Amino acid sequence: MIKEKTKKIVPVKKEETVKPALAIEIKNPEKELDDISVDDFPTEKELASKPDRYFEAVGRRKTAVARVRLFTRGDKQFLINGKPYTEYFPLKEDQETSVASMKKMKCLDKFKVTVIVKGGGRNAQAESVRHGTARVLVDFNNNFRKRLRKAGYLTRDPRMRERKKFGLKRARKSPQWAKR
C-alpha cells in the first residue's frame, strides 16, 4: 500500500488595500482611507483645467502606424518621435505631406502636436501622420470633417504589399525560365 503525502493548504492573509478606480491625486493624503470624503477628490472643473488634456487618434498607411496627440495648451509645435517634423522628414515632399491636413484647416501654428510613428518607410510614415492628424482634427472639431473628407485625408488607403507566394521569387514574379 502506497501512502499519499497530503499537504495542508493554509490560507494566506493579504493586506487589504483600497485602490481608487481612477488615478486621481487626493488633496489630503495624510487622512486615513476611512476618513476620505468626496470633497477630497478634485472636481471636474479642476481636472479640465490641467494642461495635459489632449485629443488622440491613430493614422495608418501600409505598415506604418502613427499615434497623434493634439494638445490645446502648451507651446505650438509639431513633433514627430521627439523631433520637429522638418528634422524628422528630410525631404520637402514628406514634410508637406505630413502637415497637409493641418495646413488645410489653417491650424499648424495653433496647437501642440506630438506624433509617435512606427513601421513602414518614410513616405508611408508621412501619409500615416497626415491620416492621424486629420482624424484628431475631426475629434477636436467635427465641422472639419467635410473639408478633410473632400481633400481625401480621412480615407484609409487600403493598399498593402501582397505576400510572397511559394514557387515564385516575389508575389507574382516567377523564376527565370529557359527552354534549353
Contacts in CASP RR format, 6 or more apart in sequence:
PFRMAT RR
TARGET T0000
AUTHOR 0000-0000-0000
METHOD contacts of the structure
MODEL  1
MIKEKTKKIVPVKKEETVKPALAIEIKNPEKELDDISVDDFPTEKELASK
PDRYFEAVGRRKTAVARVRLFTRGDKQFLINGKPYTEYFPLKEDQETSVA
SMKKMKCLDKFKVTVIVKGGGRNAQAESVRHGTARVLVDFNNNFRKRLRK
AGYLTRDPRMRERKKFGLKRARKSPQWAKR
18 33 0 8 1.000
20 26 0 8 1.000
24 41 0 8 1.000
24 42 0 8 1.000
24 47 0 8 1.000
25 42 0 8 1.000
26 36 0 8 1.000
26 40 0 8 1.000
26 41 0 8 1.000
27 39 0 8 1.000
27 40 0 8 1.000
27 41 0 8 1.000
27 42 0 8 1.000
28 36 0 8 1.000
28 40 0 8 1.000
31 40 0 8 1.000
51 71 0 8 1.000
51 73 0 8 1.000
51 74 0 8 1.000
52 71 0 8 1.000
53 71 0 8 1.000
53 72 0 8 1.000
53 73 0 8 1.000
54 69 0 8 1.000
54 70 0 8 1.000
54 71 0 8 1.000
54 72 0 8 1.000
55 69 0 8 1.000
55 70 0 8 1.000
55 72 0 8 1.000
55 136 0 8 1.000
55 139 0 8 1.000
55 140 0 8 1.000
56 67 0 8 1.000
56 68 0 8 1.000
56 69 0 8 1.000
56 70 0 8 1.000
56 136 0 8 1.000
56 139 0 8 1.000
57 67 0 8 1.000
57 68 0 8 1.000
57 132 0 8 1.000
57 133 0 8 1.000
57 135 0 8 1.000
57 136 0 8 1.000
57 138 0 8 1.000
57 139 0 8 1.000
58 65 0 8 1.000
58 66 0 8 1.000
58 67 0 8 1.000
58 68 0 8 1.000
58 132 0 8 1.000
58 135 0 8 1.000
59 65 0 8 1.000
59 66 0 8 1.000
59 67 0 8 1.000
59 68 0 8 1.000
59 128 0 8 1.000
59 129 0 8 1.000
59 131 0 8 1.000
59 132 0 8 1.000
59 135 0 8 1.000
59 156 0 8 1.000
60 66 0 8 1.000
60 128 0 8 1.000
60 131 0 8 1.000
60 156 0 8 1.000
61 124 0 8 1.000
61 125 0 8 1.000
61 127 0 8 1.000
61 128 0 8 1.000
61 131 0 8 1.000
61 156 0 8 1.000
61 157 0 8 1.000
62 120 0 8 1.000
62 121 0 8 1.000
62 124 0 8 1.000
62 157 0 8 1.000
62 159 0 8 1.000
62 160 0 8 1.000
62 161 0 8 1.000
63 119 0 8 1.000
63 120 0 8 1.000
63 124 0 8 1.000
63 160 0 8 1.000
63 161 0 8 1.000
64 117 0 8 1.000
64 118 0 8 1.000
64 119 0 8 1.000
64 120 0 8 1.000
64 121 0 8 1.000
64 124 0 8 1.000
64 125 0 8 1.000
64 127 0 8 1.000
64 128 0 8 1.000
65 117 0 8 1.000
65 118 0 8 1.000
65 119 0 8 1.000
65 128 0 8 1.000
66 115 0 8 1.000
66 116 0 8 1.000
66 117 0 8 1.000
66 125 0 8 1.000
66 128 0 8 1.000
66 129 0 8 1.000
66 131 0 8 1.000
66 132 0 8 1.000
67 115 0 8 1.000
67 116 0 8 1.000
67 117 0 8 1.000
68 113 0 8 1.000
68 114 0 8 1.000
68 115 0 8 1.000
68 129 0 8 1.000
68 132 0 8 1.000
68 133 0 8 1.000
68 135 0 8 1.000
68 136 0 8 1.000
69 113 0 8 1.000
69 114 0 8 1.000
69 115 0 8 1.000
69 136 0 8 1.000
70 111 0 8 1.000
70 112 0 8 1.000
70 113 0 8 1.000
70 133 0 8 1.000
70 136 0 8 1.000
70 137 0 8 1.000
70 139 0 8 1.000
70 140 0 8 1.000
71 111 0 8 1.000
71 112 0 8 1.000
71 113 0 8 1.000
71 114 0 8 1.000
72 111 0 8 1.000
72 140 0 8 1.000
73 112 0 8 1.000
74 112 0 8 1.000
75 112 0 8 1.000
76 109 0 8 1.000
76 110 0 8 1.000
76 111 0 8 1.000
76 112 0 8 1.000
77 84 0 8 1.000
77 112 0 8 1.000
77 113 0 8 1.000
78 84 0 8 1.000
78 85 0 8 1.000
78 99 0 8 1.000
78 102 0 8 1.000
78 108 0 8 1.000
78 113 0 8 1.000
78 115 0 8 1.000
79 85 0 8 1.000
79 112 0 8 1.000
79 113 0 8 1.000
79 114 0 8 1.000
79 115 0 8 1.000
80 88 0 8 1.000
80 89 0 8 1.000
80 98 0 8 1.000
80 115 0 8 1.000
80 117 0 8 1.000
80 129 0 8 1.000
81 88 0 8 1.000
81 115 0 8 1.000
81 116 0 8 1.000
81 117 0 8 1.000
82 88 0 8 1.000
82 114 0 8 1.000
85 95 0 8 1.000
85 98 0 8 1.000
85 99 0 8 1.000
85 129 0 8 1.000
86 95 0 8 1.000
89 95 0 8 1.000
89 98 0 8 1.000
89 122 0 8 1.000
89 125 0 8 1.000
89 126 0 8 1.000
91 122 0 8 1.000
94 122 0 8 1.000
94 123 0 8 1.000
94 125 0 8 1.000
94 126 0 8 1.000
95 126 0 8 1.000
96 103 0 8 1.000
97 123 0 8 1.000
97 126 0 8 1.000
97 127 0 8 1.000
97 129 0 8 1.000
97 130 0 8 1.000
98 125 0 8 1.000
98 126 0 8 1.000
98 129 0 8 1.000
98 130 0 8 1.000
98 133 0 8 1.000
99 108 0 8 1.000
99 130 0 8 1.000
99 133 0 8 1.000
100 130 0 8 1.000
100 151 0 8 1.000
100 153 0 8 1.000
101 130 0 8 1.000
101 131 0 8 1.000
101 132 0 8 1.000
101 133 0 8 1.000
101 134 0 8 1.000
101 137 0 8 1.000
101 148 0 8 1.000
101 151 0 8 1.000
101 153 0 8 1.000
102 108 0 8 1.000
102 111 0 8 1.000
102 113 0 8 1.000
102 133 0 8 1.000
102 137 0 8 1.000
104 147 0 8 1.000
104 148 0 8 1.000
104 151 0 8 1.000
104 153 0 8 1.000
105 137 0 8 1.000
105 144 0 8 1.000
105 147 0 8 1.000
105 148 0 8 1.000
107 137 0 8 1.000
113 133 0 8 1.000
113 136 0 8 1.000
115 129 0 8 1.000
115 133 0 8 1.000
117 125 0 8 1.000
117 128 0 8 1.000
117 129 0 8 1.000
119 125 0 8 1.000
127 157 0 8 1.000
130 153 0 8 1.000
131 153 0 8 1.000
131 154 0 8 1.000
131 156 0 8 1.000
131 157 0 8 1.000
134 148 0 8 1.000
134 153 0 8 1.000
134 154 0 8 1.000
135 154 0 8 1.000
137 144 0 8 1.000
137 148 0 8 1.000
138 144 0 8 1.000
138 145 0 8 1.000
138 148 0 8 1.000
138 154 0 8 1.000
145 154 0 8 1.000
148 154 0 8 1.000
149 155 0 8 1.000
161 171 0 8 1.000
162 171 0 8 1.000
162 172 0 8 1.000
163 171 0 8 1.000
164 170 0 8 1.000
164 171 0 8 1.000
165 171 0 8 1.000
165 172 0 8 1.000
167 174 0 8 1.000
167 175 0 8 1.000
168 174 0 8 1.000
168 175 0 8 1.000
169 175 0 8 1.000
END
